[in-house]
């Protein structure tokens, strides 16, 4: 697995990996992480440039909401046991 791109973004750190015939998009915000695996067969043949198109404002807003949900879930679980 190798890193093919690192993108700065206001919401999170974005790293794109290439592994075999798949791209892995990893999004990190503090201790939380989301990842998406995308087969090259599902792309238009432009490699990592096709991945950049997925990372539009609408998608990144859902990423932000998911991070907020993850943080809330963890905080709730933590508070139950502390």
C-alpha positions as CSV (number, residue, x, y, z in Angstrom):
1,X,0.0,0.0,0.0
2,X,1.4,3.4,-0.9
3,X,0.3,7.0,-0.5
4,X,-0.7,8.6,-3.8
5,X,-2.1,11.9,-2.4
6,X,-2.5,13.9,0.8
7,X,-5.0,16.7,0.7
8,X,-5.4,19.6,3.1
9,X,-9.0,20.3,4.1
10,X,-10.7,22.4,6.7
11,X,-12.7,19.5,8.0
12,X,-10.2,16.7,8.2
13,X,-6.9,15.3,6.9
14,X,-7.4,13.3,3.7
15,X,-5.0,10.6,2.6
16,X,-5.5,8.5,-0.6
17,X,-3.7,5.2,-0.8
18,X,-3.3,2.8,-3.7
19,X,-3.4,-1.0,-2.9
20,X,-3.6,-3.4,-5.8
21,X,-6.5,-2.4,-7.9
22,X,-8.2,-0.3,-5.2
23,X,-7.9,3.2,-3.8
24,X,-8.5,3.7,-0.1
25,X,-9.6,7.2,1.0
26,X,-8.8,7.8,4.6
27,X,-10.3,10.8,6.4
28,X,-9.0,11.7,9.9
29,X,-10.2,14.1,12.5
30,X,-8.4,13.8,15.9
31,X,-8.8,10.3,17.2
32,X,-11.6,9.5,14.7
33,X,-11.2,8.0,11.2
34,X,-13.4,7.1,8.2
35,X,-12.2,5.1,5.2
36,X,-13.7,4.2,1.9
37,X,-12.4,1.6,-0.6
38,X,-13.0,2.2,-4.2
39,X,-12.2,-0.3,-7.0
40,X,-10.4,1.0,-10.0
41,X,-13.1,-0.8,-12.1
42,X,-15.7,1.7,-10.7
43,X,-13.7,4.7,-11.9
44,X,-13.5,6.4,-15.3
45,X,-9.8,5.5,-15.9
46,X,-8.3,8.7,-14.6
47,X,-6.8,7.1,-11.5
48,X,-6.6,9.3,-8.4
49,X,-8.1,12.3,-10.3
50,X,-11.4,10.4,-10.3
51,X,-11.2,10.2,-6.5
52,X,-10.8,13.9,-6.2
53,X,-14.3,14.4,-7.9
54,X,-15.9,12.4,-5.0
55,X,-14.6,14.8,-2.4
56,X,-17.0,17.5,-3.3
57,X,-18.7,19.9,-0.8
58,X,-21.8,17.7,-0.4
59,X,-19.7,14.6,0.4
60,X,-17.4,16.5,2.8
61,X,-20.5,17.8,4.7
62,X,-21.6,14.2,5.3
63,X,-18.1,13.4,6.4
64,X,-18.3,16.2,8.9
65,X,-21.7,15.1,10.3
66,X,-20.4,11.5,10.6
67,X,-17.4,12.7,12.6
68,X,-19.8,14.6,14.9
69,X,-21.9,11.5,15.3
70,X,-18.8,9.3,16.0
71,X,-17.7,11.8,18.7
72,X,-21.1,11.8,20.3
73,X,-21.3,8.0,20.3
74,X,-17.9,7.7,21.9
75,X,-18.7,10.4,24.5
76,X,-22.0,8.7,25.4
77,X,-20.3,5.3,25.8
78,X,-17.4,6.8,27.8
79,X,-19.8,8.6,30.2
80,X,-21.7,5.4,30.8
81,X,-18.6,3.7,32.2
82,X,-16.7,6.5,33.9
